[in-house]
Amino acid sequence: MANVRSMLVHRAMELVKRDLRRAWTVDDLADELGVSRATLCRAFAAQGLPPPIETLTAERMHEAARRLRVSDASLAEIADAVGYRSEFALSRAFKRAMGLAPMHYRRAFAGVARTRMAA
């Protein structure tokens, strides 16, 4: 049973990573995987993970942070790429998850990158 749950979580995360733009709900994800919402939530819990929607948000924040570090894409472009309808929505979620606003995050990383390059 543990292997089935592990595979289910793995498949769920593959779907999410392939299409971060999609307005995923737990029900949508469960439907795509052919399981019930409860089964999907139990699978995440059995793997010691937060609920699927929290894991999805974390994945979106991880990708947004990566894009802020490695690209000059606008916040609107990044928001669209990671499934947020607006810069404001992404900015609010990012600040809640990461502790600082996206542009402050970008500036902080740019300063570190410049320091490392000069050394």
BAKEPA-383697 format. One record per atom (N, C-alpha, C, CB): residue in one letter; x, y, z; residue number from 0; chain. Coordinates in pm, whole numbers, plus 50000, padded with zeros to 5 digits. Each point is the difference from the previous one (the first is absolute). Glycine has a CB too. Example, Ala and Ser with C-alpha at 12.3 -4.5 7.8 and 13.67 -1.06 7.14 Angstrom:
residues 2
<seza A <51319 49431 50780> 0 A>
<seza A <49911 50119 50000> 0 A>
<seza A <50090 50120 50000> 0 A>
<seza A <49811 49883 50125> 0 A>
<seza S <50154 50222 49803> 1 A>
<seza S <50082 50119 50006> 1 A>
<seza S <49923 50109 50073> 1 A>
<seza S <50118 49937 49785> 1 A>
//
This chain:
residues 119
<seza M <50082 49881 50000> 0 A>
<seza M <49918 50119 50000> 0 A>
<seza M <50086 50125 50000> 0 A>
<seza M <49821 49875 50120> 0 A>
<seza A <50291 50122 49955> 1 A>
<seza A <50088 50117 50007> 1 A>
<seza A <50056 50034 49862> 1 A>
<seza A <50059 49940 50236> 1 A>
<seza N <49975 49958 49685> 2 A>
<seza N <50052 50025 49866> 2 A>
<seza N <49895 50063 49910> 2 A>
<seza N <50155 49808 50028> 2 A>
<seza V <49720 50149 49986> 3 A>
<seza V <49891 50057 49920> 3 A>
<seza V <49984 50147 50035> 3 A>
<seza V <49883 49775 49989> 3 A>
<seza R <50119 50257 50138> 4 A>
<seza R <49987 50140 50042> 4 A>
<seza R <50117 50083 49952> 4 A>
<seza R <49872 49926 50201> 4 A>
<seza S <50247 50019 49808> 5 A>
<seza S <50119 50070 49954> 5 A>
<seza S <49990 50028 49850> 5 A>
<seza S <50137 49892 50182> 5 A>
<seza M <49821 50009 49742> 6 A>
<seza M <49985 50018 49855> 6 A>
<seza M <49892 50102 49969> 6 A>
<seza M <50076 49766 49963> 6 A>
<seza L <49817 50234 50114> 7 A>
<seza L <49891 50095 49979> 7 A>
<seza L <50049 50143 50023> 7 A>
<seza L <49833 49824 50072> 7 A>
<seza V <50241 50197 50034> 8 A>
<seza V <50055 50133 50028> 8 A>
<seza V <50097 50040 49889> 8 A>
<seza V <49974 49962 50249> 8 A>
<seza H <50110 49946 49710> 9 A>
<seza H <50096 50028 49893> 9 A>
<seza H <49928 50040 49871> 9 A>
<seza H <50161 49837 50103> 9 A>
<seza R <49735 50089 49861> 10 A>
<seza R <49924 50031 49878> 10 A>
<seza R <49930 50134 50013> 10 A>
<seza R <49966 49756 49958> 10 A>
<seza A <49980 50272 50160> 11 A>
<seza A <49933 50128 50023> 11 A>
<seza A <50098 50116 49981> 11 A>
<seza A <49841 49889 50160> 11 A>
<seza M <50277 50098 49895> 12 A>
<seza M <50099 50107 49988> 12 A>
<seza M <50049 50014 49856> 12 A>
<seza M <50068 49959 50237> 12 A>
<seza E <49942 49932 49691> 13 A>
<seza E <50037 50009 49858> 13 A>
<seza E <49896 50080 49923> 13 A>
<seza E <50119 49781 50016> 13 A>
<seza L <49754 50191 50008> 14 A>
<seza L <49893 50074 49933> 14 A>
<seza L <50008 50149 50031> 14 A>
<seza L <49855 49797 50011> 14 A>
<seza V <50162 50234 50114> 15 A>
<seza V <50006 50139 50044> 15 A>
<seza V <50120 50071 49936> 15 A>
<seza V <49888 49937 50218> 15 A>
<seza K <50228 50001 49788> 16 A>
<seza K <50121 50063 49946> 16 A>
<seza K <49991 50020 49849> 16 A>
<seza K <50132 49895 50184> 16 A>
<seza R <49801 50014 49748> 17 A>
<seza R <49983 50012 49855> 17 A>
<seza R <49911 50116 49961> 17 A>
<seza R <50033 49756 49983> 17 A>
<seza D <49875 50281 50107> 18 A>
<seza D <49903 50104 49966> 18 A>
<seza D <49970 50088 50120> 18 A>
<seza D <49902 49849 49826> 18 A>
<seza L <50197 50226 50219> 19 A>
<seza L <49981 50089 50115> 19 A>
<seza L <49899 50110 49970> 19 A>
<seza L <50234 49952 50070> 19 A>
<seza R <49747 50079 49803> 20 A>
<seza R <49905 50105 49961> 20 A>
<seza R <49855 49962 50030> 20 A>
<seza R <50160 50070 49822> 20 A>
<seza R <49815 49803 50176> 21 A>
<seza R <49862 49953 50017> 21 A>
<seza R <49948 50036 50138> 21 A>
<seza R <50043 49811 49840> 21 A>
<seza A <49832 50228 50166> 22 A>
<seza A <49936 50034 50128> 22 A>
<seza A <49957 49872 50069> 22 A>
<seza A <49919 50223 49909> 22 A>
<seza W <50178 49701 50138> 23 A>
<seza W <49974 49871 50062> 23 A>
<seza W <49916 50015 50126> 23 A>
<seza W <50216 49915 49907> 23 A>
<seza T <49694 49991 50110> 24 A>
<seza T <49935 49979 50128> 24 A>
<seza T <50034 49858 50042> 24 A>
<seza T <49809 50167 49951> 24 A>
<seza V <50169 49800 50173> 25 A>
<seza V <50026 49864 50046> 25 A>
<seza V <49909 49903 49924> 25 A>
<seza V <50070 50084 50230> 25 A>
<seza D <49806 49958 49748> 26 A>
<seza D <49907 49914 49925> 26 A>
<seza D <50049 49976 49858> 26 A>
<seza D <49811 50087 50138> 26 A>
<seza D <50239 50017 49795> 27 A>
<seza D <50053 49985 49864> 27 A>
<seza D <50116 49901 49998> 27 A>
<seza D <49928 50234 49946> 27 A>
<seza L <50162 49784 50147> 28 A>
<seza L <50117 49914 50007> 28 A>
<seza L <49960 49855 50027> 28 A>
<seza L <50136 50194 50082> 28 A>
<seza A <49772 49786 50010> 29 A>
<seza A <49952 49865 50030> 29 A>
<seza A <49933 49938 49878> 29 A>
<seza A <49969 50065 50240> 29 A>
<seza D <49950 50015 49689> 30 A>
<seza D <49934 49950 49879> 30 A>
<seza D <50103 49958 49895> 30 A>
<seza D <49804 50149 50047> 30 A>
<seza E <50297 49932 49934> 31 A>
<seza E <50106 49967 49902> 31 A>
<seza E <50070 49868 50035> 31 A>
<seza E <50034 50246 49959> 31 A>
<seza L <49975 49727 50169> 32 A>
<seza L <50069 49880 50047> 32 A>
<seza L <49906 49881 50016> 32 A>
<seza L <50162 50147 50116> 32 A>
<seza G <49709 49878 49871> 33 A>
<seza G <49903 49891 50011> 33 A>
<seza G <49978 49951 50142> 33 A>
<seza G <50065 49935 49774> 33 A>
<seza V <49948 50156 50323> 34 A>
<seza V <49978 49964 50140> 34 A>
<seza V <49907 50104 50063> 34 A>
<seza V <50228 49886 50015> 34 A>
<seza S <49727 50085 50103> 35 A>
<seza S <49917 50098 50071> 35 A>
<seza S <50088 50107 50063> 35 A>
<seza S <49825 49823 50044> 35 A>
<seza R <50111 50286 49988> 36 A>
<seza R <50069 50109 50071> 36 A>
<seza R <50059 49949 50131> 36 A>
<seza R <49843 50169 49895> 36 A>
<seza A <50079 49753 50179> 37 A>
<seza A <50044 49948 50130> 37 A>
<seza A <50122 49909 49983> 37 A>
<seza A <49764 50015 50085> 37 A>
<seza T <50234 49901 49813> 38 A>
<seza T <50113 49910 49974> 38 A>
<seza T <50126 50080 49971> 38 A>
<seza T <49843 49826 49911> 38 A>
<seza L <50143 50278 50008> 39 A>
<seza L <50116 50084 49968> 39 A>
<seza L <50054 50069 50126> 39 A>
<seza L <49908 50036 49768> 39 A>
<seza C <50005 50018 50312> 40 A>
<seza C <50043 50066 50124> 40 A>
<seza C <50068 49903 50095> 40 A>
<seza C <49812 50163 49975> 40 A>
<seza R <50134 49716 50035> 41 A>
<seza R <50062 49899 50086> 41 A>
<seza R <50138 49961 49948> 41 A>
<seza R <49772 49913 50061> 41 A>
<seza A <50242 50080 49808> 42 A>
<seza A <50130 49964 49942> 42 A>
<seza A <50105 50105 50035> 42 A>
<seza A <49882 49881 49811> 42 A>
<seza F <50082 50246 50180> 43 A>
<seza F <50094 50106 50037> 43 A>
<seza F <50034 49992 50148> 43 A>
<seza F <49907 50147 49818> 43 A>
<seza A <49992 49834 50265> 44 A>
<seza A <50023 49991 50144> 44 A>
<seza A <50090 49880 50034> 44 A>
<seza A <49776 50108 50041> 44 A>
<seza A <50203 49780 49892> 45 A>
<seza A <50080 49880 50025> 45 A>
<seza A <50147 50021 49964> 45 A>
<seza A <49796 49861 49958> 45 A>
<seza Q <50230 50231 49952> 46 A>
<seza Q <50137 50030 49960> 46 A>
<seza Q <50060 50113 50085> 46 A>
<seza Q <49945 49926 49768> 46 A>
<seza G <49978 50119 50332> 47 A>
<seza G <50048 50106 50088> 47 A>
<seza G <49999 50137 49934> 47 A>
<seza G <50140 49831 50112> 47 A>
<seza L <49778 50184 49786> 48 A>
<seza L <49991 50127 49928> 48 A>
<seza L <49880 50080 50045> 48 A>
<seza L <50113 49895 49804> 48 A>
<seza P <49892 50236 50176> 49 A>
<seza P <49881 50081 50025> 49 A>
<seza P <49890 49959 49903> 49 A>
<seza P <50142 50194 50083> 49 A>
<seza P <49736 49851 49940> 50 A>
<seza P <49890 49968 49907> 50 A>
<seza P <50035 50039 49856> 50 A>
<seza P <49836 50032 50188> 50 A>
<seza P <50102 49904 49714> 51 A>
<seza P <50034 50026 49859> 51 A>
<seza P <49998 50147 49961> 51 A>
<seza P <49907 49779 49951> 51 A>
<seza I <49996 50297 50093> 52 A>
<seza I <49993 50140 49958> 52 A>
<seza I <50117 50080 50057> 52 A>
<seza I <49749 49983 49987> 52 A>
<seza E <50294 49985 50134> 53 A>
<seza E <50116 50068 50058> 53 A>
<seza E <50128 49959 49928> 53 A>
<seza E <49884 50008 50223> 53 A>
<seza T <50125 49867 49738> 54 A>
<seza T <50115 49952 49925> 54 A>
<seza T <50005 50067 49863> 54 A>
<seza T <49991 49780 50122> 54 A>
<seza L <49893 50237 49815> 55 A>
<seza L <49992 50069 49871> 55 A>
<seza L <50046 50145 50015> 55 A>
<seza L <49809 49851 49929> 55 A>
<seza T <50146 50215 50173> 56 A>
<seza T <50041 50139 50024> 56 A>
<seza T <50151 50008 50021> 56 A>
<seza T <49775 50051 50100> 56 A>
<seza A <50279 49857 49976> 57 A>
<seza A <50145 49998 50024> 57 A>
<seza A <50075 49980 49869> 57 A>
<seza A <49962 49908 50231> 57 A>
<seza E <49988 50007 49683> 58 A>
<seza E <50064 49977 49870> 58 A>
<seza E <49995 50127 49915> 58 A>
<seza E <49936 49756 50010> 58 A>
<seza R <49950 50312 49993> 59 A>
<seza R <49988 50126 49927> 59 A>
<seza R <50099 50104 50053> 59 A>
<seza R <49757 49950 49956> 59 A>
<seza M <50256 50058 50175> 60 A>
<seza M <50092 50098 50060> 60 A>
<seza M <50145 49965 49967> 60 A>
<seza M <49835 50040 50185> 60 A>
<seza H <50197 49833 49816> 61 A>
<seza H <50135 49955 49965> 61 A>
<seza H <50033 50042 49857> 61 A>
<seza H <49979 49805 50160> 61 A>
<seza E <49928 50173 49750> 62 A>
<seza E <50023 50036 49859> 62 A>
<seza E <50004 50151 49983> 62 A>
<seza E <49888 49788 49927> 62 A>
<seza A <50025 50285 50140> 63 A>
<seza A <50002 50147 49991> 63 A>
<seza A <50135 50052 50052> 63 A>
<seza A <49748 50010 50029> 63 A>
<seza A <50299 49937 50082> 64 A>
<seza A <50129 50043 50055> 64 A>
<seza A <50113 49969 49902> 64 A>
<seza A <49913 49962 50233> 64 A>
<seza R <50083 49922 49707> 65 A>
<seza R <50104 49964 49902> 65 A>
<seza R <49999 50100 49885> 65 A>
<seza R <49978 49755 50062> 65 A>
<seza R <49904 50276 49886> 66 A>
<seza R <49990 50093 49888> 66 A>
<seza R <50045 50140 50040> 66 A>
<seza R <49811 49864 49906> 66 A>
<seza L <50159 50178 50216> 67 A>
<seza L <50046 50130 50047> 67 A>
<seza L <50152 50005 50007> 67 A>
<seza L <49788 50027 50131> 67 A>
<seza R <50274 49861 49905> 68 A>
<seza R <50146 49996 50012> 68 A>
<seza R <50070 49995 49865> 68 A>
<seza R <49971 49885 50217> 68 A>
<seza V <49973 50042 49687> 69 A>
<seza V <50076 49972 49877> 69 A>
<seza V <49951 50074 49877> 69 A>
<seza V <50045 49781 50096> 69 A>
<seza S <49850 50297 49915> 70 A>
<seza S <49949 50068 49881> 70 A>
<seza S <49968 50146 50029> 70 A>
<seza S <49907 49784 49919> 70 A>
<seza D <50072 50287 49974> 71 A>
<seza D <49956 50139 50010> 71 A>
<seza D <49852 50011 49969> 71 A>
<seza D <50230 50078 49937> 71 A>
<seza A <49699 49811 50064> 72 A>
<seza A <49857 49999 49970> 72 A>
<seza A <49927 50092 50098> 72 A>
<seza A <50016 49764 49909> 72 A>
<seza S <49880 50301 50039> 73 A>
<seza S <49920 50087 50086> 73 A>
<seza S <49922 49916 50101> 73 A>
<seza S <49981 50171 49815> 73 A>
<seza L <49975 49893 50288> 74 A>
<seza L <49920 49931 50101> 74 A>
<seza L <49870 49948 49938> 74 A>
<seza L <50099 50145 50180> 74 A>
<seza A <49845 49930 49726> 75 A>
<seza A <49878 49955 49931> 75 A>
<seza A <50027 49872 49921> 75 A>
<seza A <49921 50239 49985> 75 A>
<seza E <50194 49755 49948> 76 A>
<seza E <50035 49879 49923> 76 A>
<seza E <50021 49881 50092> 76 A>
<seza E <50107 50144 49823> 76 A>
<seza I <49959 49880 50289> 77 A>
<seza I <50024 49891 50095> 77 A>
<seza I <49868 49955 50061> 77 A>
<seza I <50230 50090 50050> 77 A>
<seza A <49685 50006 49986> 78 A>
<seza A <49869 49965 50057> 78 A>
<seza A <49924 49909 49904> 78 A>
<seza A <49993 50219 50126> 78 A>
<seza D <50003 49818 49748> 79 A>
<seza D <49930 49920 49900> 79 A>
<seza D <50061 49860 49988> 79 A>
<seza D <49941 50210 49876> 79 A>
<seza A <50190 49782 50125> 80 A>
<seza A <50069 49872 49983> 80 A>
<seza A <49977 49903 50115> 80 A>
<seza A <50171 50120 49869> 80 A>
<seza V <49803 49934 50251> 81 A>
<seza V <49984 49912 50116> 81 A>
<seza V <49857 49992 50050> 81 A>
<seza V <50231 50054 50062> 81 A>
<seza G <49674 49994 49856> 82 A>
<seza G <49860 49976 50032> 82 A>
<seza G <49928 50105 50080> 82 A>
<seza G <50061 49772 49989> 82 A>
<seza Y <49992 50350 50015> 83 A>
<seza Y <49931 50108 50070> 83 A>
<seza Y <49941 50096 49897> 83 A>
<seza Y <50155 49980 50199> 83 A>
<seza R <49728 50071 49831> 84 A>
<seza R <49929 50085 49904> 84 A>
<seza R <50054 50141 49992> 84 A>
<seza R <49801 49864 50044> 84 A>
<seza S <50275 50178 50057> 85 A>
<seza S <50052 50135 49999> 85 A>
<seza S <50130 50009 50078> 85 A>
<seza S <49767 50088 49980> 85 A>
<seza E <50305 50021 49995> 86 A>
<seza E <50122 50028 50076> 86 A>
<seza E <49966 50013 50149> 86 A>
<seza E <50103 50116 49800> 86 A>
<seza F <49786 49950 50227> 87 A>
<seza F <49960 50022 50139> 87 A>
<seza F <49978 49867 50073> 87 A>
<seza F <49894 50219 49932> 87 A>
<seza A <50035 49689 50002> 88 A>
<seza A <49973 49870 50063> 88 A>
<seza A <50130 49925 50027> 88 A>
<seza A <49777 49991 49884> 88 A>
<seza L <50314 50010 50019> 89 A>
<seza L <50128 49933 50020> 89 A>
<seza L <50079 50070 50110> 89 A>
<seza L <50002 49928 49758> 89 A>
<seza S <50002 50204 50238> 90 A>
<seza S <50077 50075 50098> 90 A>
<seza S <49953 49970 50142> 90 A>
<seza S <50037 50179 49830> 90 A>
<seza R <49833 49818 50189> 91 A>
<seza R <49944 49972 50132> 91 A>
<seza R <50036 49858 50047> 91 A>
<seza R <49811 50159 49951> 91 A>
<seza A <50171 49743 49959> 92 A>
<seza A <50031 49861 50035> 92 A>
<seza A <50149 49982 50024> 92 A>
<seza A <49804 49923 49864> 92 A>
<seza F <50278 50141 50053> 93 A>
<seza F <50145 49988 50013> 93 A>
<seza F <50048 50057 50133> 93 A>
<seza F <50022 50014 49751> 93 A>
<seza K <49927 50103 50284> 94 A>
<seza K <50040 50063 50126> 94 A>
<seza K <49960 49914 50119> 94 A>
<seza K <49979 50226 49894> 94 A>
<seza R <49901 49717 50099> 95 A>
<seza R <49954 49913 50109> 95 A>
<seza R <50089 49875 50011> 95 A>
<seza R <49763 50083 49965> 95 A>
<seza A <50274 49860 49922> 96 A>
<seza A <50078 49876 50000> 96 A>
<seza A <50149 50023 50026> 96 A>
<seza A <49834 49906 49842> 96 A>
<seza M <50221 50201 50101> 97 A>
<seza M <50145 50020 50002> 97 A>
<seza M <50047 50107 50100> 97 A>
<seza M <50000 49930 49763> 97 A>
<seza G <49905 50149 50287> 98 A>
<seza G <50036 50099 50099> 98 A>
<seza G <50042 50135 49946> 98 A>
<seza G <50066 49813 50135> 98 A>
<seza L <49940 50201 49733> 99 A>
<seza L <50029 50130 49942> 99 A>
<seza L <49937 50009 49862> 99 A>
<seza L <50215 50015 50130> 99 A>
<seza A <49768 50107 49823> 100 A>
<seza A <49936 50024 49871> 100 A>
<seza A <50088 49946 49887> 100 A>
<seza A <49883 50204 50093> 100 A>
<seza P <50056 49755 49797> 101 A>
<seza P <50078 49944 49889> 101 A>
<seza P <50113 50089 49951> 101 A>
<seza P <49796 49882 49934> 101 A>
<seza M <50179 50247 50053> 102 A>
<seza M <50105 50088 49948> 102 A>
<seza M <50112 50018 50102> 102 A>
<seza M <49829 50118 49860> 102 A>
<seza H <50139 49879 50268> 103 A>
<seza H <50105 50004 50102> 103 A>
<seza H <50082 49871 49993> 103 A>
<seza H <49857 50148 50150> 103 A>
<seza Y <50075 49740 49828> 104 A>
<seza Y <50070 49872 49984> 104 A>
<seza Y <50094 50007 49881> 104 A>
<seza Y <49804 49876 50101> 104 A>
<seza R <50147 50175 49787> 105 A>
<seza R <50083 50011 49879> 105 A>
<seza R <50122 50088 50028> 105 A>
<seza R <49795 49969 49853> 105 A>
<seza R <50184 50146 50209> 106 A>
<seza R <50112 50091 50028> 106 A>
<seza R <50101 49935 50095> 106 A>
<seza R <49846 50196 49966> 106 A>
<seza A <50104 49736 50135> 107 A>
<seza A <50090 49934 50096> 107 A>
<seza A <50084 49894 49931> 107 A>
<seza A <49836 50042 50184> 107 A>
<seza F <50104 49882 49729> 108 A>
<seza F <50074 49897 49928> 108 A>
<seza F <50099 50063 49903> 108 A>
<seza F <49805 49843 50022> 108 A>
<seza A <50155 50263 49909> 109 A>
<seza A <50088 50067 49904> 109 A>
<seza A <50123 50052 50071> 109 A>
<seza A <49803 50063 49858> 109 A>
<seza G <50180 49992 50263> 110 A>
<seza G <50115 50049 50076> 110 A>
<seza G <50096 49889 50036> 110 A>
<seza G <49857 50181 50089> 110 A>
<seza V <50090 49706 49950> 111 A>
<seza V <50083 49884 50034> 111 A>
<seza V <50071 49950 49875> 111 A>
<seza V <49843 49936 50187> 111 A>
<seza A <50083 50057 49701> 112 A>
<seza A <50060 49950 49876> 112 A>
<seza A <50115 50090 49956> 112 A>
<seza A <49779 49901 49932> 112 A>
<seza R <50203 50232 50077> 113 A>
<seza R <50106 50093 49960> 113 A>
<seza R <50122 49985 50090> 113 A>
<seza R <49827 50160 49914> 113 A>
<seza T <50151 49823 50215> 114 A>
<seza T <50109 49983 50094> 114 A>
<seza T <50080 49874 49967> 114 A>
<seza T <49867 50120 50177> 114 A>
<seza R <50063 49772 49796> 115 A>
<seza R <50067 49873 49967> 115 A>
<seza R <50078 50012 49871> 115 A>
<seza R <49820 49874 50117> 115 A>
<seza M <50123 50197 49783> 116 A>
<seza M <50067 50015 49871> 116 A>
<seza M <50128 50083 50013> 116 A>
<seza M <49776 49981 49884> 116 A>
<seza A <50223 50118 50204> 117 A>
<seza A <50115 50088 50017> 117 A>
<seza A <50114 49932 50077> 117 A>
<seza A <49844 50196 49996> 117 A>
<seza A <50122 49705 50085> 118 A>
<seza A <50101 49933 50083> 118 A>
<seza A <50091 49910 49921> 118 A>
<seza A <49843 50009 50186> 118 A>
//
